[in-house]
Amino acid sequence: EAGNFQTSNFNRGGVGNDPVLAFAQDAEFNNAFFATPEDGFSPITSYNLFTEPPLRQVDSAFDADVLYHEYVHGLTNRLVGTFNVGALSGFQSAALGEGWSDIFAVSITNDPIVGEYTAGDEEKGIRTVNYSQSPLVFGDFGNRLGPLSALGLSAGIALDMTFIPEEHQDGELWATTLWDVRLRLGKETFEQLITDALKVTPSNPSILDARDAILIADVASYGGAHVDALWTIFAARGMGFSARTGSGEDTIVFQAFDTPSQPLLLNKESLFFDDMSRGISGWTVTGVSGRGEPPLWHQSSRRGSFAWYYGREAEGNYFSGTFRNYGAITSPVIDLTSVPRDSTITLEFDHFMRGDPTSPLLDNGYVRIVDPASGTVTQLACVINHTLGGRGGQFFEHEELNISRFAGQTIQVQFYFDTVTGTLNNAEGWYIDNVRVSRRVR
């Protein structure tokens, strides 16, 4: 039983009468899709004209990359989560779906560029990278689409270099990793291994769930012959033995470049710590409240112990009428100049967020590193409303981010919140507590 798309399953399990219904030059432009209902109902796929750059009118039905990419959406939707259609809906899960579709397309065509015919771009195709030259790592997840001001999401209001999760761009980091696997294992073994892994991948997987499924499938199908090589590849892309994340809905990841034989050191030497009990002193608050008041970040004990709170203390929300509000709270300078550049440095914090319950694009938090000399901002994570998508969100959550790339520098840690628009700005807000920077030591 494999959830095949065919009229008759020849008495070999599953439900028949679900051949693929395919359309070309349909009513849409600049898009192709593969809609996958449950087993026994026909999927619909459509390949349309692409008009960018203007006046090209390229028919994507003639692009093998696009055809393979879309069909593999059907494969992954039917195999992941044991035919549980809708099992790739989380932020990471959706990115996996796009990455799998890309990697099968480039593997079958033996070409690391996706959709160059449709896009008219022979260097990167319809993606932002050529998979044979991609620098992407796990820590790039959720930090690629943007800056939002360039996307016009706020009617021209600059959003101070904020980036959000996006399944196609985040899928590129998964396809990048799988291209490395293909180079090591070869086309035939690679394609069979990934297909086998799909069958043991849970519903709404995280990227690390998908990594683990490949390792499990290798043991089951090849007796673990490639496990060591796979760990080396995953580690090189930040998906190593100590990498961590939550569910497929999570937008915060901890990347690690270690293997089971050489794991990260466990002991930590604290380089900076603030439990917010001593007040704002030393931290800098900037922003616009939307009501002519001071910026909203302040010390609060509304949820128990002292924390930084983005919201109005008396009202318990960040309501600003019909006006956008935003603000950053930035730490004192943290000196990492004496930390060796090969060190593992981590940023930890506890937080709780309630924002706009309707959209992952609005009312987000952003964790960033600021260069105190130049003011350059590097985003580490986009933090989505804890209650979005039924995630619960009743308690503070502990997060850890890998900031090893800043060894040998001076930095500031910044937490930034932005409503983007002036609507639905009446949620509780964002709390930050127990900020710590450490390095791993023996």
C-alpha positions as CSV (number, residue, x, y, z in Angstrom):
1,E,0.0,0.0,0.0
2,A,1.6,3.2,-1.1
3,G,-1.2,5.7,-1.8
4,N,-0.5,5.5,-5.6
5,F,-2.3,7.8,-8.1
6,Q,-4.0,5.3,-10.4
7,T,-7.4,4.1,-11.5
8,S,-6.7,0.5,-10.4
9,N,-4.4,-0.7,-7.7
10,F,-4.6,-4.3,-9.0
11,N,-5.7,-5.6,-5.6
12,R,-2.5,-4.6,-4.0
13,G,-3.9,-2.3,-1.3
14,G,-4.9,1.3,-1.0
15,V,-7.9,2.9,-2.8
16,G,-8.1,3.3,-6.5
17,N,-10.0,5.6,-8.9
18,D,-7.6,8.5,-8.2
19,P,-5.6,9.2,-11.4
20,V,-3.8,12.5,-11.7
21,L,-5.8,15.2,-13.4
22,A,-3.3,17.5,-15.1
23,F,-3.9,20.9,-16.7
24,A,-1.6,23.3,-18.7
25,Q,-2.0,27.0,-19.4
26,D,-4.8,27.2,-16.9
27,A,-6.3,30.5,-15.7
28,E,-3.4,31.4,-13.3
29,F,0.0,32.9,-14.2
30,N,3.4,32.5,-12.6
31,N,2.5,29.4,-10.7
32,A,2.3,25.6,-10.8
33,F,0.7,23.4,-8.2
34,F,-0.2,19.8,-7.2
35,A,-3.2,19.5,-4.9
36,T,-3.2,16.2,-3.1
37,P,-6.5,14.9,-1.5
38,E,-6.6,11.6,0.5
39,D,-6.1,8.2,-1.1
40,G,-9.0,7.4,-3.5
41,F,-9.5,11.0,-4.7
42,S,-7.8,12.3,-7.7
43,P,-5.1,15.0,-7.3
44,I,-5.1,18.0,-9.5
45,T,-2.0,19.5,-10.9
46,S,-1.7,22.6,-13.1
47,Y,1.2,24.1,-15.1
48,N,0.8,27.7,-16.1
49,L,2.4,30.5,-18.1
50,F,5.2,32.4,-16.4
51,T,5.4,36.1,-17.4
52,E,8.5,37.2,-15.5
53,P,10.6,38.9,-16.8
54,P,7.7,40.7,-18.6
55,L,6.3,39.4,-21.8
56,R,8.2,36.0,-21.7
57,Q,5.0,33.9,-21.6
58,V,6.9,30.7,-20.8
59,D,4.9,27.5,-20.5
60,S,6.0,25.7,-17.3
61,A,4.5,22.4,-18.7
62,F,7.6,22.2,-20.9
63,D,10.0,22.4,-17.9
64,A,10.9,19.0,-16.5
65,D,12.1,20.5,-13.2
66,V,8.7,22.0,-12.6
67,L,6.9,18.7,-13.5
68,Y,9.0,16.6,-11.2
69,H,8.8,19.2,-8.4
70,E,5.0,19.3,-8.5
71,Y,4.6,15.5,-8.8
72,V,6.9,14.9,-5.8
73,H,4.5,17.1,-3.7
74,G,2.0,14.3,-4.4
75,L,4.6,11.7,-3.3
76,T,5.5,13.4,0.0
77,N,1.9,14.3,0.8
78,R,0.8,10.6,0.4
79,L,3.9,9.0,2.1
80,V,4.7,11.3,5.1
81,G,2.6,10.5,8.1
82,T,1.1,7.3,6.5
83,F,-1.2,8.9,4.0
84,N,-2.2,11.7,6.4
85,V,-2.9,14.4,3.9
86,G,-2.1,17.8,5.5
87,A,0.9,16.3,7.3
88,L,3.3,19.0,5.9
89,S,1.6,22.2,7.2
90,G,4.0,23.5,9.8
91,F,6.7,26.0,9.1
92,Q,9.5,23.4,9.0
93,S,7.2,20.8,7.5
94,A,6.2,22.9,4.6
95,A,9.8,23.8,4.0
96,L,10.7,20.1,3.9
97,G,8.0,19.5,1.3
98,E,9.5,22.2,-1.0
99,G,13.0,20.8,-0.4
100,W,12.0,17.2,-1.2
101,S,10.3,18.4,-4.4
102,D,13.4,20.4,-5.5
103,I,15.9,17.6,-4.7
104,F,14.0,14.9,-6.7
105,A,13.8,17.3,-9.6
106,V,17.5,18.1,-9.6
107,S,18.5,14.5,-8.9
108,I,16.4,13.0,-11.8
109,T,17.7,15.6,-14.2
110,N,21.2,15.5,-12.8
111,D,21.3,19.3,-12.7
112,P,21.6,21.3,-9.4
113,I,19.6,24.2,-10.8
114,V,15.8,24.2,-10.5
115,G,13.5,25.7,-13.2
116,E,16.0,27.6,-15.3
117,Y,13.8,27.3,-18.4
118,T,10.8,28.7,-16.6
119,A,12.7,31.4,-14.8
120,G,15.0,32.4,-17.7
121,D,17.9,32.2,-15.2
122,E,20.6,29.7,-16.0
123,E,22.6,30.4,-12.8
124,K,20.0,29.8,-10.1
125,G,16.7,29.1,-11.9
126,I,13.6,29.8,-9.8
127,R,15.5,29.5,-6.5
128,T,18.0,31.8,-4.8
129,V,20.8,29.2,-4.9
130,N,22.5,26.7,-7.2
131,Y,22.4,23.6,-5.0
132,S,26.0,22.7,-5.9
133,Q,27.2,26.0,-4.6
134,S,24.8,26.7,-1.8
135,P,26.2,28.1,1.6
136,L,23.0,27.4,3.5
137,V,22.9,25.9,7.0
138,F,20.3,24.9,9.5
139,G,20.6,28.2,11.4
140,D,19.4,30.1,8.3
141,F,15.9,28.7,8.8
142,G,13.3,31.5,9.1
143,N,15.9,34.2,8.4
144,R,15.8,34.4,4.7
145,L,12.7,36.0,3.2
146,G,13.0,39.8,3.5
147,P,13.8,42.3,4.6
148,L,10.1,42.8,5.0
149,S,10.3,46.5,4.0
150,A,11.4,45.3,0.6
151,L,8.3,43.1,0.3
152,G,5.9,46.0,0.8
153,L,4.1,44.4,3.7
154,S,3.8,47.7,5.5
155,A,2.9,50.2,2.8
156,G,6.5,51.4,2.5
157,I,7.3,51.6,6.2
158,A,10.8,50.3,6.8
159,L,10.8,47.3,9.1
160,D,14.4,47.5,10.2
161,M,15.8,44.4,8.4
162,T,13.3,41.8,9.6
163,F,13.0,38.4,7.9
164,I,10.3,35.7,8.2
165,P,9.9,32.0,7.5
166,E,9.0,31.1,3.9
167,E,8.6,27.5,2.8
168,H,10.4,27.8,-0.6
169,Q,13.4,29.7,0.7
170,D,13.6,27.6,3.8
171,G,13.2,24.5,1.7
172,E,16.4,25.4,-0.1
173,L,18.5,24.6,3.0
174,W,17.0,21.1,3.2
175,A,17.5,20.5,-0.6
176,T,21.1,21.8,-0.2
177,T,21.8,19.2,2.4
178,L,20.2,16.4,0.4
179,W,22.2,17.4,-2.7
180,D,25.3,16.8,-0.5
181,V,23.9,13.4,0.3
182,R,23.3,12.6,-3.3
183,L,26.8,13.5,-4.2
184,R,28.1,11.0,-1.6
185,L,25.6,8.1,-2.2
186,G,24.9,8.4,-5.9
187,K,21.7,8.9,-7.7
188,E,20.0,5.5,-7.4
189,T,20.9,4.8,-3.8
190,F,20.0,8.4,-2.8
191,E,16.5,8.4,-4.5
192,Q,15.6,5.0,-3.0
193,L,16.9,6.0,0.5
194,I,14.9,9.3,0.5
195,T,11.7,7.5,-0.7
196,D,12.1,4.9,2.1
197,A,12.7,7.7,4.6
198,L,9.4,9.4,3.7
199,K,7.5,6.3,4.8
200,V,8.9,6.6,8.4
201,T,8.7,10.4,8.6
202,P,6.1,11.5,11.2
203,S,3.2,13.9,10.5
204,N,4.2,17.6,10.5
205,P,7.9,16.8,10.9
206,S,10.7,19.1,11.9
207,I,13.8,19.2,9.8
208,L,15.5,17.1,12.4
209,D,12.7,14.6,12.3
210,A,13.3,14.2,8.5
211,R,17.1,13.9,9.2
212,D,16.4,11.1,11.7
213,A,14.0,9.3,9.3
214,I,16.9,9.1,6.7
215,L,19.2,7.6,9.3
216,I,16.5,5.1,10.3
217,A,15.8,4.2,6.7
218,D,19.5,3.6,6.0
219,V,19.7,1.1,8.8
220,A,16.5,-0.6,7.6
221,S,17.3,-0.6,3.9
222,Y,21.1,-0.7,3.8
223,G,22.1,-2.1,7.2
224,G,23.4,1.3,8.3
225,A,26.1,1.3,5.6
226,H,25.9,5.1,5.1
227,V,25.1,6.3,8.7
228,D,28.6,7.7,9.4
229,A,28.7,9.5,6.0
230,L,25.2,10.9,6.6
231,W,26.1,12.2,10.0
232,T,29.2,14.0,8.5
233,I,27.0,15.6,5.9
234,F,24.3,16.6,8.3
235,A,26.8,18.0,10.8
236,A,28.4,20.1,8.0
237,R,25.1,21.8,7.5
238,G,24.4,22.5,11.1
239,M,22.1,19.5,11.6
240,G,24.6,17.6,13.7
241,F,24.1,15.4,16.7
242,S,23.5,18.2,19.2
243,A,21.2,20.3,16.9
244,R,17.8,20.9,18.4
245,T,14.4,22.3,17.5
246,G,10.8,21.8,18.6
247,S,8.0,20.6,16.4
248,G,7.5,21.2,12.7
249,E,5.7,24.4,13.7
250,D,8.8,25.9,15.4
251,T,10.7,28.7,13.9
252,I,13.7,28.7,16.3
253,V,16.5,26.2,15.7
254,F,19.8,25.4,17.5
255,Q,22.3,24.5,14.9
256,A,25.3,22.2,15.8
257,F,28.1,20.9,13.7
258,D,29.0,17.9,15.7
259,T,28.7,14.1,15.2
260,P,27.8,11.3,17.6
261,S,31.5,10.4,17.8
262,Q,32.6,14.0,18.6
263,P,29.6,15.7,20.4
264,L,29.5,19.2,21.7
265,L,31.1,19.9,25.1
266,L,28.4,20.0,27.8
267,N,29.9,22.3,30.4
268,K,29.2,26.1,30.0
269,E,31.2,29.1,31.0
270,S,28.9,32.1,31.5
271,L,30.1,35.2,29.6
272,F,26.9,37.4,30.2
273,F,23.8,36.9,32.3
274,D,20.8,39.1,33.3
275,D,17.7,37.8,35.1
276,M,16.0,41.2,34.7
277,S,15.7,41.7,38.5
278,R,17.9,44.8,38.5
279,G,15.8,46.9,36.2
280,I,16.4,48.2,32.7
281,S,19.8,49.8,33.6
282,G,22.4,48.9,31.0
283,W,19.9,48.0,28.3
284,T,18.8,50.4,25.6
285,V,15.1,50.8,24.6
286,T,14.1,52.3,21.3
287,G,10.9,52.3,19.2
288,V,7.5,53.9,18.6
289,S,4.5,53.1,20.8
290,G,1.9,54.3,18.3
291,R,0.2,56.5,20.8
292,G,2.8,59.2,21.4
293,E,4.1,57.5,24.6
294,P,7.6,56.1,25.3
295,P,8.6,52.8,23.7
296,L,6.8,49.8,25.2
297,W,9.7,47.7,26.5
298,H,10.0,47.8,30.3
299,Q,10.6,45.7,33.4
300,S,7.5,43.8,34.5
301,S,6.4,41.0,36.9
302,R,3.0,40.5,35.3
303,R,3.8,36.8,34.7
304,G,5.6,36.1,37.9
305,S,9.3,36.8,38.1
306,F,10.7,40.0,36.6
307,A,11.1,40.1,32.8
308,W,11.4,42.5,30.0
309,Y,7.9,43.1,28.7
310,Y,6.8,44.5,25.3
311,G,3.3,45.8,26.2
312,R,1.4,48.3,28.3
313,E,1.7,47.4,32.0
314,A,-1.8,48.6,33.1
315,E,-3.7,47.2,30.1
316,G,-1.7,44.0,29.6
317,N,-1.5,44.5,25.8
318,Y,0.3,46.5,23.2
319,F,-2.8,48.2,21.8
320,S,-2.1,51.3,19.7
321,G,-5.4,52.0,18.1
322,T,-5.0,52.0,14.3
323,F,-1.3,52.7,14.4
324,R,1.7,50.4,14.0
325,N,4.0,50.1,17.0
326,Y,7.5,48.5,17.3
327,G,10.4,48.5,19.6
328,A,13.8,47.0,20.4
329,I,15.6,46.3,23.7
330,T,19.3,46.0,23.3
331,S,21.8,44.6,25.8
332,P,25.0,46.2,27.0
333,V,28.1,45.4,25.0
334,I,29.3,41.8,25.4
335,D,33.0,41.3,24.9
336,L,33.8,38.0,23.0
337,T,37.2,39.2,21.7
338,S,39.1,36.8,23.9
339,V,37.0,33.8,22.9
340,P,38.8,31.6,20.4
341,R,37.1,31.5,17.0
342,D,36.7,27.7,17.1
343,S,34.6,28.0,20.3
344,T,30.9,27.1,20.6
345,I,29.0,30.1,21.9
346,T,25.4,30.0,22.8
347,L,22.6,32.5,23.5
348,E,19.9,31.3,25.9
349,F,16.7,33.1,27.0
350,D,13.2,32.3,28.4
351,H,10.2,34.0,26.7
352,F,6.5,34.1,26.3
353,M,4.6,35.6,23.4
354,R,1.0,36.3,22.6
355,G,0.6,38.3,19.3
356,D,-1.8,38.6,16.4
357,P,-3.6,35.2,16.3
358,T,-4.4,35.4,12.6
359,S,-1.1,35.7,10.7
360,P,2.5,34.6,10.9
361,L,3.6,37.7,9.1
362,L,2.4,40.2,11.7
363,D,3.2,41.0,15.4
364,N,6.4,38.8,15.5
365,G,9.5,39.0,17.7
366,Y,13.0,38.9,16.3
367,V,16.2,37.9,18.1
368,R,19.2,39.7,16.7
369,I,22.9,40.4,17.2
370,V,24.0,44.0,16.8
371,D,27.6,45.1,16.0
372,P,28.1,48.0,18.4
373,A,30.7,49.6,16.2
374,S,28.8,49.6,12.9
375,G,25.2,49.1,14.0
376,T,25.0,46.1,11.6
377,V,22.1,43.8,12.6
378,T,22.1,40.0,12.1
379,Q,18.8,38.2,12.7
380,L,19.1,34.9,14.6
381,A,15.4,33.9,14.7
382,C,11.9,35.1,13.9
383,V,9.7,34.3,16.9
384,I,6.1,33.5,16.0
385,N,3.1,33.9,18.3
386,H,3.1,31.0,20.8
387,T,-0.7,30.5,20.3
388,L,-0.7,30.5,16.5
389,G,-1.8,27.2,15.0
390,G,-3.1,25.8,18.2
391,R,0.4,25.6,19.8
392,G,-0.9,26.2,23.3
393,G,1.5,28.8,24.7
394,Q,0.6,28.8,28.4
395,F,4.1,29.0,29.8
396,F,7.5,30.5,29.2
397,E,9.7,28.6,26.7
398,H,13.4,28.2,26.9
399,E,15.4,28.8,23.8
400,E,19.0,28.3,22.8
401,L,20.7,29.7,19.7
402,N,24.2,29.1,18.3
403,I,26.1,32.3,18.0
404,S,29.6,30.9,17.5
405,R,30.1,33.0,14.4
406,F,30.6,36.0,16.6
407,A,33.6,34.6,18.5
408,G,36.4,37.2,18.6
409,Q,34.0,40.1,18.4
410,T,32.0,42.5,20.6
411,I,28.3,42.1,20.3
412,Q,24.9,43.3,21.7
413,V,21.9,41.0,22.0
414,Q,18.6,42.6,20.8
415,F,15.0,41.6,21.0
416,Y,12.8,43.4,18.5
417,F,9.0,43.4,18.2
418,D,7.0,44.8,15.3
419,T,3.2,44.9,14.7
420,V,3.9,45.7,11.0
421,T,0.3,47.1,10.6
422,G,-2.1,49.0,12.8
423,T,-4.7,46.3,13.0
424,L,-5.3,43.6,15.7
425,N,-2.7,45.2,18.0
426,N,-4.4,44.2,21.2
427,A,-2.7,41.0,22.2
428,E,-0.6,40.6,25.4
429,G,2.8,40.9,23.9
430,W,6.3,39.5,24.5
431,Y,8.2,38.7,27.7
432,I,12.0,38.0,27.8
433,D,13.8,36.6,30.9
434,N,17.1,35.1,31.9
435,V,19.3,36.1,29.0
436,R,22.6,34.3,29.0
437,V,25.6,34.1,26.7
438,S,28.0,31.1,27.3
439,R,30.7,29.1,25.7
440,R,31.1,25.4,25.9
441,V,34.2,24.2,27.8
442,R,35.7,20.9,29.0
